[in-house]
Amino acid sequence: MNTPTNDAHSHAHSSADALQAAVTMADDYCRERGQKLTPIRRTVLELLLASGRATKAYTLLDEMRAMHPNASPPTVYRALDFLLSAGLIHRIESINAFTVCHDLTHCQHGVLIVCQQCGRVTELQQQQQLRQTLMSQVEASGYRLAGDDIELKGICPACQAAEDPSAHQHDHASH
């Protein structure tokens, strides 16, 4: 019989196998590249995986301090820097937050759609033709890109439904 647990533990438990598989994949990936997923880096990655949303560094720090009371901002930022450079996470510039790369070890830096209400991030695989067209236009404008992630702002389906479920159904009926 299951025993009662707090919400965070219940959420983590419900997806514990997927989370563990993702962490194992990330750990193997780092080892293949001669890098190490240290316990702190692993914990930050696990927190991002468990959240399922774009998460700010100070939120991660608060969660880290619950487990490691001496955790400091540089500790979290160093872990985030490593995870970014390894291609395991994305930095969402528009909201200054971080999210796990959809395909942990094959990060394509595609198109990220960020829900402006709940922070959920959906990663779309970038179509090569779209990328080539966009890069041609950037080149023609004379700019040099500082990064290649594309962030779009939007409202996810769950937040749309929560806003007004009858309006969402009406939209489908009118088409």
CNS distance restraints for C-alpha pairs under 8 A (distance, minus, plus):
assign (resid   5 and name CA) (resid   9 and name CA) 6.26 0.50 0.50
assign (resid   5 and name CA) (resid  10 and name CA) 6.09 0.50 0.50
assign (resid   6 and name CA) (resid  10 and name CA) 6.18 0.50 0.50
assign (resid   7 and name CA) (resid  11 and name CA) 6.08 0.50 0.50
assign (resid   8 and name CA) (resid  12 and name CA) 6.15 0.50 0.50
assign (resid   9 and name CA) (resid  13 and name CA) 5.86 0.50 0.50
assign (resid  10 and name CA) (resid  14 and name CA) 6.07 0.50 0.50
assign (resid  11 and name CA) (resid  15 and name CA) 6.65 0.50 0.50
assign (resid  11 and name CA) (resid  50 and name CA) 7.55 0.50 0.50
assign (resid  12 and name CA) (resid  16 and name CA) 5.46 0.50 0.50
assign (resid  12 and name CA) (resid  19 and name CA) 7.90 0.50 0.50
assign (resid  12 and name CA) (resid  50 and name CA) 6.07 0.50 0.50
assign (resid  15 and name CA) (resid  19 and name CA) 6.07 0.50 0.50
assign (resid  16 and name CA) (resid  20 and name CA) 5.93 0.50 0.50
assign (resid  17 and name CA) (resid  21 and name CA) 6.04 0.50 0.50
assign (resid  18 and name CA) (resid  22 and name CA) 6.14 0.50 0.50
assign (resid  19 and name CA) (resid  23 and name CA) 6.22 0.50 0.50
assign (resid  19 and name CA) (resid  46 and name CA) 7.06 0.50 0.50
assign (resid  19 and name CA) (resid  49 and name CA) 6.52 0.50 0.50
assign (resid  19 and name CA) (resid  50 and name CA) 7.13 0.50 0.50
assign (resid  20 and name CA) (resid  24 and name CA) 6.05 0.50 0.50
assign (resid  21 and name CA) (resid  25 and name CA) 6.11 0.50 0.50
assign (resid  22 and name CA) (resid  26 and name CA) 6.17 0.50 0.50
assign (resid  22 and name CA) (resid 104 and name CA) 7.40 0.50 0.50
assign (resid  23 and name CA) (resid  27 and name CA) 6.01 0.50 0.50
assign (resid  23 and name CA) (resid  42 and name CA) 7.21 0.50 0.50
assign (resid  23 and name CA) (resid  45 and name CA) 7.47 0.50 0.50
assign (resid  23 and name CA) (resid  46 and name CA) 7.04 0.50 0.50
assign (resid  24 and name CA) (resid  28 and name CA) 6.12 0.50 0.50
assign (resid  25 and name CA) (resid  29 and name CA) 6.06 0.50 0.50
assign (resid  25 and name CA) (resid 104 and name CA) 7.70 0.50 0.50
assign (resid  25 and name CA) (resid 105 and name CA) 7.58 0.50 0.50
assign (resid  26 and name CA) (resid  30 and name CA) 6.14 0.50 0.50
assign (resid  26 and name CA) (resid  37 and name CA) 7.77 0.50 0.50
assign (resid  26 and name CA) (resid  88 and name CA) 7.30 0.50 0.50
assign (resid  26 and name CA) (resid 104 and name CA) 6.63 0.50 0.50
assign (resid  26 and name CA) (resid 105 and name CA) 6.72 0.50 0.50
assign (resid  27 and name CA) (resid  31 and name CA) 6.23 0.50 0.50
assign (resid  27 and name CA) (resid  36 and name CA) 7.25 0.50 0.50
assign (resid  27 and name CA) (resid  37 and name CA) 5.66 0.50 0.50
assign (resid  28 and name CA) (resid  32 and name CA) 6.17 0.50 0.50
assign (resid  29 and name CA) (resid  33 and name CA) 6.49 0.50 0.50
assign (resid  29 and name CA) (resid 105 and name CA) 6.53 0.50 0.50
assign (resid  30 and name CA) (resid  34 and name CA) 6.33 0.50 0.50
assign (resid  30 and name CA) (resid  35 and name CA) 4.82 0.50 0.50
assign (resid  30 and name CA) (resid  36 and name CA) 5.75 0.50 0.50
assign (resid  30 and name CA) (resid  37 and name CA) 6.46 0.50 0.50
assign (resid  30 and name CA) (resid  86 and name CA) 7.42 0.50 0.50
assign (resid  31 and name CA) (resid  35 and name CA) 5.22 0.50 0.50
assign (resid  31 and name CA) (resid  36 and name CA) 5.95 0.50 0.50
assign (resid  31 and name CA) (resid  37 and name CA) 7.86 0.50 0.50
assign (resid  37 and name CA) (resid  41 and name CA) 5.66 0.50 0.50
assign (resid  37 and name CA) (resid  42 and name CA) 5.76 0.50 0.50
assign (resid  38 and name CA) (resid  42 and name CA) 5.95 0.50 0.50
assign (resid  39 and name CA) (resid  43 and name CA) 6.07 0.50 0.50
assign (resid  40 and name CA) (resid  44 and name CA) 6.27 0.50 0.50
assign (resid  40 and name CA) (resid  75 and name CA) 7.79 0.50 0.50
assign (resid  40 and name CA) (resid  76 and name CA) 7.86 0.50 0.50
assign (resid  40 and name CA) (resid  79 and name CA) 6.74 0.50 0.50
assign (resid  41 and name CA) (resid  45 and name CA) 6.19 0.50 0.50
assign (resid  41 and name CA) (resid  79 and name CA) 4.84 0.50 0.50
assign (resid  41 and name CA) (resid  80 and name CA) 7.47 0.50 0.50
assign (resid  41 and name CA) (resid  82 and name CA) 7.65 0.50 0.50
assign (resid  41 and name CA) (resid  83 and name CA) 7.30 0.50 0.50
assign (resid  42 and name CA) (resid  46 and name CA) 6.04 0.50 0.50
assign (resid  43 and name CA) (resid  47 and name CA) 6.12 0.50 0.50
assign (resid  43 and name CA) (resid  64 and name CA) 7.75 0.50 0.50
assign (resid  44 and name CA) (resid  48 and name CA) 6.31 0.50 0.50
assign (resid  44 and name CA) (resid  60 and name CA) 7.02 0.50 0.50
assign (resid  44 and name CA) (resid  64 and name CA) 7.64 0.50 0.50
assign (resid  44 and name CA) (resid  76 and name CA) 7.23 0.50 0.50
assign (resid  44 and name CA) (resid  79 and name CA) 6.84 0.50 0.50
assign (resid  44 and name CA) (resid  80 and name CA) 7.40 0.50 0.50
assign (resid  45 and name CA) (resid  49 and name CA) 6.09 0.50 0.50
assign (resid  45 and name CA) (resid  83 and name CA) 7.65 0.50 0.50
assign (resid  45 and name CA) (resid 100 and name CA) 7.54 0.50 0.50
assign (resid  46 and name CA) (resid  50 and name CA) 5.97 0.50 0.50
assign (resid  47 and name CA) (resid  51 and name CA) 6.11 0.50 0.50
assign (resid  47 and name CA) (resid  60 and name CA) 7.08 0.50 0.50
assign (resid  47 and name CA) (resid  63 and name CA) 7.78 0.50 0.50
assign (resid  48 and name CA) (resid  52 and name CA) 6.51 0.50 0.50
assign (resid  48 and name CA) (resid  53 and name CA) 7.34 0.50 0.50
assign (resid  48 and name CA) (resid  54 and name CA) 7.77 0.50 0.50
assign (resid  48 and name CA) (resid  55 and name CA) 6.94 0.50 0.50
assign (resid  48 and name CA) (resid  60 and name CA) 7.99 0.50 0.50
assign (resid  48 and name CA) (resid  98 and name CA) 7.66 0.50 0.50
assign (resid  48 and name CA) (resid  99 and name CA) 6.19 0.50 0.50
assign (resid  48 and name CA) (resid 100 and name CA) 6.21 0.50 0.50
assign (resid  49 and name CA) (resid  99 and name CA) 7.90 0.50 0.50
assign (resid  49 and name CA) (resid 100 and name CA) 6.32 0.50 0.50
assign (resid  51 and name CA) (resid  55 and name CA) 7.48 0.50 0.50
assign (resid  52 and name CA) (resid  99 and name CA) 7.60 0.50 0.50
assign (resid  52 and name CA) (resid 100 and name CA) 7.95 0.50 0.50
assign (resid  52 and name CA) (resid 120 and name CA) 6.93 0.50 0.50
assign (resid  52 and name CA) (resid 121 and name CA) 8.00 0.50 0.50
assign (resid  53 and name CA) (resid  99 and name CA) 6.29 0.50 0.50
assign (resid  53 and name CA) (resid 118 and name CA) 7.79 0.50 0.50
assign (resid  53 and name CA) (resid 119 and name CA) 5.49 0.50 0.50
assign (resid  53 and name CA) (resid 120 and name CA) 4.48 0.50 0.50
assign (resid  53 and name CA) (resid 121 and name CA) 6.00 0.50 0.50
assign (resid  54 and name CA) (resid  92 and name CA) 7.35 0.50 0.50
assign (resid  54 and name CA) (resid  97 and name CA) 5.53 0.50 0.50
assign (resid  54 and name CA) (resid  98 and name CA) 5.11 0.50 0.50
assign (resid  54 and name CA) (resid  99 and name CA) 4.70 0.50 0.50
assign (resid  54 and name CA) (resid 119 and name CA) 5.31 0.50 0.50
assign (resid  54 and name CA) (resid 120 and name CA) 6.10 0.50 0.50
assign (resid  54 and name CA) (resid 121 and name CA) 6.34 0.50 0.50
assign (resid  55 and name CA) (resid  59 and name CA) 6.59 0.50 0.50
assign (resid  55 and name CA) (resid  60 and name CA) 6.99 0.50 0.50
assign (resid  55 and name CA) (resid  97 and name CA) 5.02 0.50 0.50
assign (resid  55 and name CA) (resid  98 and name CA) 5.22 0.50 0.50
assign (resid  55 and name CA) (resid  99 and name CA) 6.45 0.50 0.50
assign (resid  55 and name CA) (resid 119 and name CA) 7.72 0.50 0.50
assign (resid  56 and name CA) (resid  60 and name CA) 6.49 0.50 0.50
assign (resid  56 and name CA) (resid  96 and name CA) 6.51 0.50 0.50
assign (resid  56 and name CA) (resid  97 and name CA) 4.24 0.50 0.50
assign (resid  56 and name CA) (resid  98 and name CA) 6.20 0.50 0.50
assign (resid  57 and name CA) (resid  61 and name CA) 6.15 0.50 0.50
assign (resid  57 and name CA) (resid  76 and name CA) 7.04 0.50 0.50
assign (resid  57 and name CA) (resid  77 and name CA) 7.19 0.50 0.50
assign (resid  57 and name CA) (resid  97 and name CA) 6.60 0.50 0.50
assign (resid  57 and name CA) (resid  98 and name CA) 7.42 0.50 0.50
assign (resid  58 and name CA) (resid  62 and name CA) 6.14 0.50 0.50
assign (resid  58 and name CA) (resid  73 and name CA) 7.49 0.50 0.50
assign (resid  59 and name CA) (resid  63 and name CA) 6.31 0.50 0.50
assign (resid  60 and name CA) (resid  64 and name CA) 6.02 0.50 0.50
assign (resid  60 and name CA) (resid  76 and name CA) 7.33 0.50 0.50
assign (resid  61 and name CA) (resid  65 and name CA) 6.07 0.50 0.50
assign (resid  61 and name CA) (resid  71 and name CA) 7.00 0.50 0.50
assign (resid  61 and name CA) (resid  72 and name CA) 7.06 0.50 0.50
assign (resid  61 and name CA) (resid  73 and name CA) 6.52 0.50 0.50
assign (resid  61 and name CA) (resid  76 and name CA) 6.25 0.50 0.50
assign (resid  62 and name CA) (resid  66 and name CA) 6.49 0.50 0.50
assign (resid  63 and name CA) (resid  67 and name CA) 7.00 0.50 0.50
assign (resid  64 and name CA) (resid  68 and name CA) 5.66 0.50 0.50
assign (resid  64 and name CA) (resid  69 and name CA) 7.43 0.50 0.50
assign (resid  64 and name CA) (resid  71 and name CA) 6.38 0.50 0.50
assign (resid  65 and name CA) (resid  69 and name CA) 4.28 0.50 0.50
assign (resid  65 and name CA) (resid  70 and name CA) 6.52 0.50 0.50
assign (resid  65 and name CA) (resid  71 and name CA) 5.47 0.50 0.50
assign (resid  71 and name CA) (resid  75 and name CA) 6.38 0.50 0.50
assign (resid  71 and name CA) (resid  76 and name CA) 7.57 0.50 0.50
assign (resid  72 and name CA) (resid  76 and name CA) 6.76 0.50 0.50
assign (resid  73 and name CA) (resid  77 and name CA) 6.11 0.50 0.50
assign (resid  74 and name CA) (resid  78 and name CA) 5.86 0.50 0.50
assign (resid  75 and name CA) (resid  79 and name CA) 6.37 0.50 0.50
assign (resid  76 and name CA) (resid  80 and name CA) 6.16 0.50 0.50
assign (resid  77 and name CA) (resid  81 and name CA) 6.00 0.50 0.50
assign (resid  78 and name CA) (resid  82 and name CA) 6.23 0.50 0.50
assign (resid  79 and name CA) (resid  83 and name CA) 6.21 0.50 0.50
assign (resid  80 and name CA) (resid  84 and name CA) 6.02 0.50 0.50
assign (resid  81 and name CA) (resid  85 and name CA) 6.12 0.50 0.50
assign (resid  82 and name CA) (resid  86 and name CA) 6.04 0.50 0.50
assign (resid  83 and name CA) (resid  87 and name CA) 6.28 0.50 0.50
assign (resid  83 and name CA) (resid  88 and name CA) 5.28 0.50 0.50
assign (resid  83 and name CA) (resid  89 and name CA) 5.84 0.50 0.50
assign (resid  84 and name CA) (resid  88 and name CA) 5.99 0.50 0.50
assign (resid  84 and name CA) (resid  89 and name CA) 5.24 0.50 0.50
assign (resid  84 and name CA) (resid  90 and name CA) 6.27 0.50 0.50
assign (resid  84 and name CA) (resid  91 and name CA) 7.40 0.50 0.50
assign (resid  87 and name CA) (resid 101 and name CA) 7.39 0.50 0.50
assign (resid  87 and name CA) (resid 104 and name CA) 7.36 0.50 0.50
assign (resid  87 and name CA) (resid 105 and name CA) 7.02 0.50 0.50
assign (resid  87 and name CA) (resid 106 and name CA) 7.83 0.50 0.50
assign (resid  87 and name CA) (resid 107 and name CA) 5.92 0.50 0.50
assign (resid  88 and name CA) (resid 100 and name CA) 6.21 0.50 0.50
assign (resid  88 and name CA) (resid 101 and name CA) 5.46 0.50 0.50
assign (resid  88 and name CA) (resid 104 and name CA) 5.10 0.50 0.50
assign (resid  88 and name CA) (resid 105 and name CA) 6.43 0.50 0.50
assign (resid  88 and name CA) (resid 107 and name CA) 7.04 0.50 0.50
assign (resid  89 and name CA) (resid  98 and name CA) 6.76 0.50 0.50
assign (resid  89 and name CA) (resid  99 and name CA) 5.54 0.50 0.50
assign (resid  89 and name CA) (resid 100 and name CA) 4.18 0.50 0.50
assign (resid  89 and name CA) (resid 101 and name CA) 4.63 0.50 0.50
assign (resid  89 and name CA) (resid 104 and name CA) 7.47 0.50 0.50
assign (resid  90 and name CA) (resid  98 and name CA) 5.65 0.50 0.50
assign (resid  90 and name CA) (resid  99 and name CA) 5.35 0.50 0.50
assign (resid  90 and name CA) (resid 100 and name CA) 6.13 0.50 0.50
assign (resid  90 and name CA) (resid 101 and name CA) 5.93 0.50 0.50
assign (resid  91 and name CA) (resid  96 and name CA) 6.92 0.50 0.50
assign (resid  91 and name CA) (resid  97 and name CA) 5.81 0.50 0.50
assign (resid  91 and name CA) (resid  98 and name CA) 4.52 0.50 0.50
assign (resid  91 and name CA) (resid  99 and name CA) 6.57 0.50 0.50
assign (resid  92 and name CA) (resid  96 and name CA) 5.59 0.50 0.50
assign (resid  92 and name CA) (resid  97 and name CA) 5.14 0.50 0.50
assign (resid  92 and name CA) (resid  98 and name CA) 5.66 0.50 0.50
assign (resid  92 and name CA) (resid  99 and name CA) 7.30 0.50 0.50
assign (resid  92 and name CA) (resid 151 and name CA) 7.43 0.50 0.50
assign (resid  93 and name CA) (resid  97 and name CA) 6.86 0.50 0.50
assign (resid  94 and name CA) (resid 151 and name CA) 7.60 0.50 0.50
assign (resid  99 and name CA) (resid 121 and name CA) 7.35 0.50 0.50
assign (resid 100 and name CA) (resid 104 and name CA) 7.15 0.50 0.50
assign (resid 101 and name CA) (resid 107 and name CA) 6.18 0.50 0.50
assign (resid 101 and name CA) (resid 123 and name CA) 7.80 0.50 0.50
assign (resid 102 and name CA) (resid 107 and name CA) 7.37 0.50 0.50
assign (resid 102 and name CA) (resid 122 and name CA) 8.00 0.50 0.50
assign (resid 102 and name CA) (resid 123 and name CA) 6.25 0.50 0.50
assign (resid 103 and name CA) (resid 107 and name CA) 5.88 0.50 0.50
assign (resid 108 and name CA) (resid 125 and name CA) 7.18 0.50 0.50
assign (resid 108 and name CA) (resid 126 and name CA) 7.60 0.50 0.50
assign (resid 109 and name CA) (resid 126 and name CA) 7.73 0.50 0.50
assign (resid 109 and name CA) (resid 148 and name CA) 6.64 0.50 0.50
assign (resid 109 and name CA) (resid 149 and name CA) 5.24 0.50 0.50
assign (resid 109 and name CA) (resid 150 and name CA) 7.83 0.50 0.50
assign (resid 110 and name CA) (resid 123 and name CA) 6.64 0.50 0.50
assign (resid 110 and name CA) (resid 124 and name CA) 5.91 0.50 0.50
assign (resid 110 and name CA) (resid 125 and name CA) 5.16 0.50 0.50
assign (resid 110 and name CA) (resid 126 and name CA) 4.55 0.50 0.50
assign (resid 110 and name CA) (resid 149 and name CA) 6.02 0.50 0.50
assign (resid 110 and name CA) (resid 150 and name CA) 6.61 0.50 0.50
assign (resid 111 and name CA) (resid 123 and name CA) 5.75 0.50 0.50
assign (resid 111 and name CA) (resid 124 and name CA) 5.11 0.50 0.50
assign (resid 111 and name CA) (resid 125 and name CA) 6.56 0.50 0.50
assign (resid 111 and name CA) (resid 126 and name CA) 5.94 0.50 0.50
assign (resid 111 and name CA) (resid 149 and name CA) 6.36 0.50 0.50
assign (resid 111 and name CA) (resid 150 and name CA) 4.82 0.50 0.50
assign (resid 111 and name CA) (resid 151 and name CA) 5.98 0.50 0.50
assign (resid 111 and name CA) (resid 152 and name CA) 7.34 0.50 0.50
assign (resid 112 and name CA) (resid 121 and name CA) 6.49 0.50 0.50
assign (resid 112 and name CA) (resid 122 and name CA) 5.76 0.50 0.50
assign (resid 112 and name CA) (resid 123 and name CA) 4.59 0.50 0.50
assign (resid 112 and name CA) (resid 124 and name CA) 6.30 0.50 0.50
assign (resid 112 and name CA) (resid 149 and name CA) 7.37 0.50 0.50
assign (resid 112 and name CA) (resid 150 and name CA) 6.04 0.50 0.50
assign (resid 112 and name CA) (resid 151 and name CA) 4.79 0.50 0.50
assign (resid 112 and name CA) (resid 152 and name CA) 6.10 0.50 0.50
assign (resid 113 and name CA) (resid 121 and name CA) 5.60 0.50 0.50
assign (resid 113 and name CA) (resid 122 and name CA) 5.18 0.50 0.50
assign (resid 113 and name CA) (resid 123 and name CA) 6.35 0.50 0.50
assign (resid 113 and name CA) (resid 124 and name CA) 7.76 0.50 0.50
assign (resid 113 and name CA) (resid 151 and name CA) 5.86 0.50 0.50
assign (resid 113 and name CA) (resid 152 and name CA) 4.70 0.50 0.50
assign (resid 113 and name CA) (resid 153 and name CA) 5.77 0.50 0.50
assign (resid 113 and name CA) (resid 154 and name CA) 6.56 0.50 0.50
assign (resid 114 and name CA) (resid 119 and name CA) 6.08 0.50 0.50
assign (resid 114 and name CA) (resid 120 and name CA) 5.95 0.50 0.50
assign (resid 114 and name CA) (resid 121 and name CA) 4.65 0.50 0.50
assign (resid 114 and name CA) (resid 122 and name CA) 6.68 0.50 0.50
assign (resid 114 and name CA) (resid 151 and name CA) 7.06 0.50 0.50
assign (resid 114 and name CA) (resid 152 and name CA) 6.17 0.50 0.50
assign (resid 114 and name CA) (resid 153 and name CA) 5.06 0.50 0.50
assign (resid 114 and name CA) (resid 154 and name CA) 5.97 0.50 0.50
assign (resid 114 and name CA) (resid 155 and name CA) 7.55 0.50 0.50
assign (resid 114 and name CA) (resid 156 and name CA) 7.92 0.50 0.50
assign (resid 115 and name CA) (resid 119 and name CA) 4.95 0.50 0.50
assign (resid 115 and name CA) (resid 120 and name CA) 5.28 0.50 0.50
assign (resid 115 and name CA) (resid 121 and name CA) 6.38 0.50 0.50
assign (resid 115 and name CA) (resid 153 and name CA) 6.18 0.50 0.50
assign (resid 115 and name CA) (resid 154 and name CA) 4.99 0.50 0.50
assign (resid 115 and name CA) (resid 155 and name CA) 4.63 0.50 0.50
assign (resid 115 and name CA) (resid 156 and name CA) 5.36 0.50 0.50
assign (resid 116 and name CA) (resid 153 and name CA) 6.30 0.50 0.50
assign (resid 116 and name CA) (resid 154 and name CA) 5.88 0.50 0.50
assign (resid 116 and name CA) (resid 155 and name CA) 5.88 0.50 0.50
assign (resid 117 and name CA) (resid 155 and name CA) 6.58 0.50 0.50
assign (resid 117 and name CA) (resid 159 and name CA) 6.99 0.50 0.50
assign (resid 118 and name CA) (resid 159 and name CA) 7.32 0.50 0.50
assign (resid 120 and name CA) (resid 156 and name CA) 7.30 0.50 0.50
assign (resid 126 and name CA) (resid 130 and name CA) 7.23 0.50 0.50
assign (resid 126 and name CA) (resid 131 and name CA) 6.90 0.50 0.50
assign (resid 127 and name CA) (resid 131 and name CA) 6.32 0.50 0.50
assign (resid 128 and name CA) (resid 132 and name CA) 6.12 0.50 0.50
assign (resid 129 and name CA) (resid 133 and name CA) 6.18 0.50 0.50
assign (resid 130 and name CA) (resid 134 and name CA) 6.10 0.50 0.50
assign (resid 131 and name CA) (resid 135 and name CA) 5.98 0.50 0.50
assign (resid 132 and name CA) (resid 136 and name CA) 6.08 0.50 0.50
assign (resid 133 and name CA) (resid 137 and name CA) 6.35 0.50 0.50
assign (resid 134 and name CA) (resid 138 and name CA) 6.18 0.50 0.50
assign (resid 135 and name CA) (resid 139 and name CA) 6.02 0.50 0.50
assign (resid 136 and name CA) (resid 140 and name CA) 6.07 0.50 0.50
assign (resid 137 and name CA) (resid 141 and name CA) 6.21 0.50 0.50
assign (resid 138 and name CA) (resid 142 and name CA) 6.63 0.50 0.50
assign (resid 138 and name CA) (resid 143 and name CA) 5.82 0.50 0.50
assign (resid 138 and name CA) (resid 144 and name CA) 7.30 0.50 0.50
assign (resid 138 and name CA) (resid 145 and name CA) 7.83 0.50 0.50
assign (resid 139 and name CA) (resid 143 and name CA) 6.02 0.50 0.50
assign (resid 139 and name CA) (resid 144 and name CA) 7.07 0.50 0.50
assign (resid 155 and name CA) (resid 159 and name CA) 6.21 0.50 0.50
assign (resid 155 and name CA) (resid 160 and name CA) 6.27 0.50 0.50
assign (resid 156 and name CA) (resid 160 and name CA) 6.20 0.50 0.50
assign (resid 157 and name CA) (resid 161 and name CA) 6.12 0.50 0.50
assign (resid 158 and name CA) (resid 162 and name CA) 6.20 0.50 0.50
assign (resid 159 and name CA) (resid 163 and name CA) 6.13 0.50 0.50
assign (resid 160 and name CA) (resid 164 and name CA) 6.80 0.50 0.50
assign (resid 160 and name CA) (resid 165 and name CA) 7.49 0.50 0.50
assign (resid 160 and name CA) (resid 168 and name CA) 7.21 0.50 0.50
assign (resid 161 and name CA) (resid 165 and name CA) 4.64 0.50 0.50
assign (resid 161 and name CA) (resid 168 and name CA) 6.32 0.50 0.50
assign (resid 164 and name CA) (resid 168 and name CA) 6.50 0.50 0.50
assign (resid 165 and name CA) (resid 169 and name CA) 6.37 0.50 0.50
assign (resid 166 and name CA) (resid 170 and name CA) 6.03 0.50 0.50
assign (resid 167 and name CA) (resid 171 and name CA) 6.13 0.50 0.50
assign (resid 168 and name CA) (resid 172 and name CA) 6.73 0.50 0.50
assign (resid 169 and name CA) (resid 173 and name CA) 6.33 0.50 0.50
assign (resid 170 and name CA) (resid 174 and name CA) 6.17 0.50 0.50
assign (resid 171 and name CA) (resid 175 and name CA) 6.78 0.50 0.50
